[in-house]
C-alpha cells in the first residue's frame, strides 16, 4: 500500500483529483490489479480515497508520506 501512497504524493495530487484507471495504475506501479484493489480497499477504509464504482477512484485527503 505504501507504493500507492508514494505514487499519489509524487504525482502532486490533491483532494478531489481522480486517480488513473485501475489497469493503467497497476501497470505504472508494476503490481497486479488484485494487489492494487486490495490497497485501494484499505485506503478507502482509511478515508484516503473514495471509490465510485463505474466512475473511478478519487483522492479524499492528501496522502502523507511515511518515511519511517
C-alpha positions as MATLAB code, in Angstrom:
seq = 'XXXXXXXXXXXXXXXXXXXXXXXXXXXXXXXXXXXXXXXXXXXXXXXXXXXXXXXXXXXXXXXXXXXX';
ca = [
       0.000    0.000    0.000;
       2.936    2.320    0.662;
       3.845    2.316   -3.061;
       0.413    3.666   -3.924;
       0.638    6.476   -1.356;
       4.135    7.372   -2.596;
       2.834    7.425   -6.175;
      -0.020    9.776   -5.248;
       2.381   12.041   -3.333;
       4.852   12.149   -6.218;
       2.053   12.874   -8.692;
       1.240   16.034   -6.690;
      -2.408   15.039   -6.308;
      -4.915   16.880   -4.151;
      -8.379   16.237   -2.726;
     -10.949   15.594   -5.429;
      -8.394   14.501   -8.020;
      -9.288   11.367   -9.931;
      -6.788    8.525   -9.906;
      -5.779    6.932  -13.210;
      -7.790    3.889  -14.334;
      -7.039    0.684  -12.429;
      -5.296   -1.044  -15.332;
      -3.067    1.956  -16.068;
      -2.211    2.498  -12.398;
      -1.343   -1.175  -11.836;
       0.913   -1.183  -14.899;
       2.706    2.028  -13.938;
       3.295    0.736  -10.394;
       4.354   -2.728  -11.564;
       1.787   -4.529   -9.414;
      -1.091   -6.857  -10.160;
      -4.605   -5.488  -10.376;
      -5.550   -7.730   -7.445;
      -2.834   -6.131   -5.283;
      -3.944   -2.684   -6.382;
      -7.567   -3.457   -5.494;
      -6.519   -4.599   -2.004;
      -4.528   -1.417   -1.469;
      -7.382    0.748   -2.742;
      -9.843   -1.012   -0.420;
      -7.540   -0.376    2.550;
      -7.116    3.282    1.581;
     -10.880    3.629    1.215;
     -11.394    2.284    4.753;
      -8.817    4.804    6.000;
     -10.656    7.621    4.217;
      -7.793    8.449    1.847;
      -9.691    7.623   -1.345;
     -13.301    7.284   -2.393;
     -14.040    4.532   -4.903;
     -17.092    5.239   -7.047;
     -17.996    2.056   -8.859;
     -18.248    2.697  -12.571;
     -16.690    6.156  -12.216;
     -13.230    5.623  -10.709;
     -11.337    6.430   -7.547;
     -10.906    9.924   -6.158;
      -8.490   11.265   -3.588;
     -10.251   12.483   -0.443;
      -7.276   13.748    1.582;
      -3.692   14.485    0.562;
      -1.570   11.355    1.005;
       1.052   11.513    3.737;
       4.453   10.016    3.032;
       5.716    7.915    5.883;
       9.470    7.623    5.707;
       9.745    5.574    8.880;
];
